[in-house]
Each structure stands twice: as C-alpha cells, then as structure tokens.
Amino acid sequence: GQFDDKVIAEEVTPDVLAITLQDRWVLGVRRRGKQLWLELGESKGGACCACLLIHMGMTGAVIVQGVAAPVYKSFAVDETAWPPRFTKLELLMADAAGVSAPCVRLAFTDPRRFGRVLLRGADPFSRPPLSALAADPVTDPPSAEAFASVLRRGGAASK
C-alpha cells in the first residue's frame, strides 16, 4: 500500500520509520489513556532506545494475524485477507531465536484515518502527546491521602 503521511505523522518518512523499527526488540507494550506504545530496544533485555506510539482514533484497531479481530459497529475486519483493508502500518515480528520468516504479523488499521502513528525516543513522556496526559487512574491511582488533598483544595461541589 501507499505510505499515509496523515496517519504516520510528524513528518516521519518511510525510511525513518523503517530504520527505527527494523531489527528492534519489543521490550514492552504500554498504554496511557488512548495512547498505546511499543518500547523498542537494540537487544533482548537491553535499554529502550525508541518508542512507536499508536493512537487509535475513533475506528483504529491493532489486528494480529490469526487472532479474532475486535468487532466494531461500523467496521468489521475481513480475516480472510492479509493485510486487512485500511491497514496503515504492518509490523512483521520474528521469534526470539531470530528466525527470518515472520511468525507474528500485526496491522494497525484505521478506515477513517483519525488515528496517528508517531515515533519517540527512549522516554515517550518527554513531549506530547504523552507529556500532556494526566495520570491514569486505573494504572496509577492516587493514594487516599493525595486524593483527599485534591478534593479539599477545590471550591466546586462534587457530584
């Protein structure tokens, strides 16, 4: 398919994307709010050197070949075709032994093109969009004391 520079954003070129992702290890997968990112390293167990951020937008999805796709009201994935329709980015993952034939294929699909794919360095929180997000109450809940302190400061009524 064609490179979609609306979804692959911030002037990331096909060459830069390929250089950043090729031959990297996925060290971790994280989420904060609507942001999902892969932490990438140059070696297994090594330090994170880059992050691939994916914001799904309204209709975006990450599809794994051979795994049942999520079902949306207005968008269904045809599991008989690969890559799926509306694929914006396909990642081919080799196994831990370094086998050259991909054993896992991931596709980021987005029919409405509201999602974004961004590259960041080792610290994805150093700049937006992650640096602009508040703490996630599910993954990083405040302590009871901190929560009570915030409530005492406010002058508005609680619902």
ZIJOMO-V165060 format. One record per backbone hydrogen bond with DSSP energy under -0.5 kcal/mol. NH is the residue of the N-H (numbers start at 1). CO is the residue of the C=O. If there is no record, write none. Layout:
nh=[NH | NH]
co=[CO | CO]
This chain:
nh=[5 | 7 | 8 | 9 | 9 | 12 | 17 | 18 | 19 | 20 | 21 | 22 | 24 | 25 | 27 | 27 | 28 | 30 | 32 | 35 | 36 | 37 | 38 | 39 | 40 | 40 | 41 | 42 | 46 | 49 | 50 | 51 | 52 | 53 | 53 | 54 | 55 | 56 | 56 | 60 | 61 | 63 | 63 | 65 | 65 | 67 | 72 | 72 | 79 | 81 | 87 | 88 | 89 | 91 | 93 | 93 | 94 | 98 | 103 | 104 | 106 | 107 | 108 | 109 | 109 | 110 | 113 | 116 | 117 | 118 | 120 | 124 | 126 | 127 | 130 | 131 | 132 | 133 | 137 | 140 | 147 | 148 | 149 | 150 | 151 | 152 | 153 | 154]
co=[3 | 4 | 4 | 7 | 117 | 9 | 13 | 14 | 15 | 16 | 17 | 18 | 21 | 41 | 25 | 39 | 39 | 37 | 35 | 32 | 54 | 30 | 52 | 28 | 38 | 50 | 25 | 47 | 43 | 40 | 40 | 120 | 38 | 51 | 118 | 36 | 116 | 34 | 54 | 56 | 109 | 61 | 107 | 63 | 105 | 64 | 70 | 75 | 77 | 78 | 84 | 108 | 108 | 106 | 91 | 104 | 92 | 95 | 93 | 93 | 91 | 63 | 89 | 61 | 107 | 86 | 110 | 55 | 7 | 53 | 51 | 122 | 123 | 124 | 127 | 127 | 129 | 130 | 135 | 136 | 143 | 144 | 145 | 146 | 147 | 148 | 149 | 150]
